[in-house]
Amino acid sequence: MTPTAPRQSRAAFDIEHQAAQQRFACSVDGQICIADYRLADGVMAMTHTYVPANLEGRGIAAALVAAALAYAREHRLKVDPLCSYVRVYMQRHVDTQDLLA
């Protein structure tokens, strides 16, 4: 059994909004982690999150999604959680329910 790295806060990850690629991304241990979206008609459709398997369990995907949802809230966008991870995240974080498209 491999030890799990401790969870880090969103602030611990240098998350960048890459608007041209329609994604939020960060590099952890030299590996790219992403949360992709498509923006149309005031709706941010969250389509995919990706964190390499060896980095799972460190809160990276949650930090990426939290950053994306904060951006949506700041820009008065609704969110369509097409990605299953985003859908579950929003179900678990009731304070995000008002963002649902």
Helices and strands as residue ranges (DSSP letters): G 10-12, E 16-18, G 19-21, E 23-28, E 31-40, E 43-50, G 53-55, H 60-74, E 78-81, H 84-92, G 94-99
